[in-house]
Amino acid sequence: MTNETADARPIKNKSYKNCMALNKVYKGGVAKSRTTKNKGVKIKNKPFVSKTLYNKNKKNDRDKDGIACE
């Protein structure tokens, strides 16, 4: 398993039940790429970048901007 960012946290490639559960591990949510721009609310934590993790939690991206649970 490779970490897709410079972040030292291990990626837990799993589907989270809801944003509350995901945000306990990834406070800024999960983005599908580094170039993804937030089009919704202003966020205070930078999202963790992982295409695999994003795809497993895509259902939590309500505004369809490429960041789940921002």
Secondary structure, DSSP 8 states (H G I E B T S, - for coil): ---SSS--S-------SSHHHHHHH-TT-EESSTT----SS--SS--EE-HHHHHHTGGG-TT-SSEET-
